[in-house]
Amino acid sequence: MTKSSAGRRPLPTSPFKPRAEAPRKHFAVGDRVTHDRYGLGRVIGVEGDDDIAVLVDFGSRQERITHPYTAMFKL
């Protein structure tokens, strides 16, 4: 008889542990942000209740940045 692996827990020392999800980033209108590609900016709009996308004014241009915000950080 074989056991299903669905009920097993990984060992604490296992290199194959499931990865924990990173906390979701939330932005509000007026937040100062930095983006790896566009530089410094200010959030001027937020789309949706779950921060699906944000509109950021980078001075010379406005960009719509969508979730996940891997290249954007709040200052």
N, C-alpha and C positions, 0 to 999 in steps of 0.2 A: 504494500500500500504506500502511496506517495502523498506527501503533504503539499498543500497549495502554498505558494510563496506569498500570497496576498495577505496572510495573517502574520507574517514574520516581521519582526523589528530589526533594523540593521544594528550591528554591534557598534558600541561607541567608538571603537578604533577603526571601523571600516572606512576605506577610502571611497566607497560607493554610497555614502549617505545622501539622502535627498536634499537638494539645496533649498534653503529658506528663501522666500520671496522678499525682495527689498521693499521697504516701506514706500507707499505711493506718495509722490510729491504733489503738494497742493500750492497753488499760487492765487493771490488776490490782486484786484486792481490796485495799482500804486506800488506794488512790490518792485524793488530793485533787483535785477538779475544779471547774471553773466552767462554768455553762451560761448562754447568753444569755437564756433565759426564766426558769429556776428559781433561778439564783444559785449560791452555793457549796454543795458537797456532798462526800460520800465514797462511793466505789464499795464496795458490799457484796456484789455478786455478778456473775459473768461467765458468759454462756451460750455454749456451744460452744467448740471449739478455735480458731476463727477470729474470736473476739469478735463474734459475730452480734448480741448485745445485752448491755447492762450494766444492772444494777439499782443505782440511786444513791439514797442517803439525803440529802435536802436539808433535814433538820431537821423541818420541818412536814409533809413528805410524802415518799413514796418513789415514784420514777418509773423505768419501764423504757424505756431509750433504745436505739433500734436503729441499726444501721449504715446510712448513713454518719453519722458524728458531726460534722456541719458546725457545730453550735452549741455543742459541748462541747470544752473544752480542759483538759489536765492542768496542774496547778500545780506 
